[in-house]
Amino acid sequence: MKTLEYTYRVGQKTYMASRAAFIRVPYSTPVYKTYRKGQKVKVRYDPRDPARAVLEPGAPVLGIIAEFAVSAILILIGAAGLVFGFRK
């Protein structure tokens, strides 16, 4: 399994991290295909806790919409099952 590791500096301290994103959709481009060894990247870190960092901040909109749609469909199926199940 290929992994991602990067180092970054905040003030006088150097940090090492391996997280590309807090939320990454399973069908997106694999991390090892997105970033090359030795490539300079922009690191986003939490100013209150600089050890907490990512390369891709935020959540992918398409992933959130897909999760919401699947959840809504499952809720509707469950509600329909309850309604039609009690009619017997």
LINNORDA-V883671 format. One record per residue. N is the residue number from 0. RES is the residue in three letters. PSI is psi in radians with two decimals (NA if undefined). OMEGA is omega as a letter, one per 30 degrees, with the letter a starting at -180 (999 if undefined). BURIAL is + if it has 24 or more other C-alpha atoms within 12 Angstrom, else -. Layout:
N:RES:PSI:OMEGA:BURIAL
N:RES:PSI:OMEGA:BURIAL
This chain:
0:MET:2.26:l:-
1:LYS:2.49:a:-
2:THR:2.88:l:-
3:LEU:2.26:l:+
4:GLU:2.42:l:+
5:TYR:2.71:l:+
6:THR:2.64:l:+
7:TYR:2.80:a:+
8:ARG:2.31:l:-
9:VAL:2.00:a:-
10:GLY:-2.20:a:-
11:GLN:0.02:a:-
12:LYS:2.40:l:-
13:THR:2.36:l:-
14:TYR:2.75:l:-
15:MET:2.37:l:-
16:ALA:2.95:a:-
17:SER:0.17:a:+
18:ARG:2.20:l:+
19:ALA:-0.73:a:+
20:ALA:2.72:l:+
21:PHE:-0.63:l:-
22:ILE:2.13:l:-
23:ARG:2.13:a:-
24:VAL:2.48:a:-
25:PRO:-0.50:a:-
26:TYR:0.13:l:-
27:SER:2.98:l:-
28:THR:2.29:a:-
29:PRO:2.56:a:-
30:VAL:-0.74:a:+
31:TYR:-0.29:l:-
32:LYS:-0.34:a:-
33:THR:-0.65:a:-
34:TYR:2.40:l:-
35:ARG:2.65:l:-
36:LYS:2.30:l:-
37:GLY:-0.09:a:-
38:GLN:2.42:l:-
39:LYS:2.31:a:-
40:VAL:2.75:l:-
41:LYS:2.09:a:-
42:VAL:2.30:l:+
43:ARG:2.26:a:+
44:TYR:2.78:l:+
45:ASP:2.06:a:-
46:PRO:-0.44:l:-
47:ARG:-0.41:l:-
48:ASP:1.44:a:-
49:PRO:-0.30:l:-
50:ALA:-0.24:a:-
51:ARG:1.89:a:+
52:ALA:2.74:l:+
53:VAL:2.84:l:+
54:LEU:-0.49:a:+
55:GLU:1.58:a:-
56:PRO:2.84:l:-
57:GLY:-3.07:l:-
58:ALA:2.47:l:-
59:PRO:2.19:a:-
60:VAL:-0.77:a:-
61:LEU:-0.69:l:-
62:GLY:-0.70:l:-
63:ILE:-0.76:l:-
64:ILE:-0.76:l:-
65:ALA:-0.76:l:-
66:GLU:-0.71:l:-
67:PHE:-0.78:a:-
68:ALA:-0.79:l:-
69:VAL:-0.76:l:-
70:SER:-0.77:l:-
71:ALA:-0.73:l:-
72:ILE:-0.77:l:-
73:LEU:-0.67:l:-
74:ILE:-0.76:l:-
75:LEU:-0.72:l:-
76:ILE:-0.77:l:-
77:GLY:-0.75:l:-
78:ALA:-0.74:l:-
79:ALA:-0.68:l:-
80:GLY:-0.71:l:-
81:LEU:-0.80:a:-
82:VAL:-0.89:a:-
83:PHE:-0.40:l:-
84:GLY:-0.59:a:-
85:PHE:-0.14:a:-
86:ARG:-0.20:a:-
87:LYS:NA:999:-
